[in-house]
């Protein structure tokens, strides 16, 4: 039999079976900004889904529909479970939504904002409240020393 008449599963069919995005088992705490980001991502996923449906090319581009469907399910679940936490003004302890400045043993000073999982971006200075860093800092006060990854860090500011 000629190879031209055999059919391996094509990449489109494989991509159309995308696994769902994992949803965290932790409470979905969000800052007001994080809730806004989730709403924007949901609207974008809904628009992508609508575009994939109306394009008429669903049979030719099943990956677009699969991605849009997967993202729509994810953001629907995340919005449905979102628990908005308003920021605390002048916190005396490290809490969700606050910004913490720490000094490491080597003198480096770093500042992080503790936010929800979907809005965390360490490159932009925000970490998830379930991250090891945030868990070590939550509930502590300015001046407290915390062990983090085998090193001592001191909390020098909370805002």
Secondary structure, 3 states (H helix, E strand, C coil): CCHHHCCCCCHHHHHCCCCCCCCCCCCEEECHHHHHHHHHHHHHHHHHHHHHHHCCCCCCCHHHHHHHHHHHHHHHHHHHHEEECCCCCCCCCCCCCCEEEEEECCCCEEEEEEECHHHCEHHHCEEECCCHHHHHHCCCCCCCEEEECCEEEEEEEEC
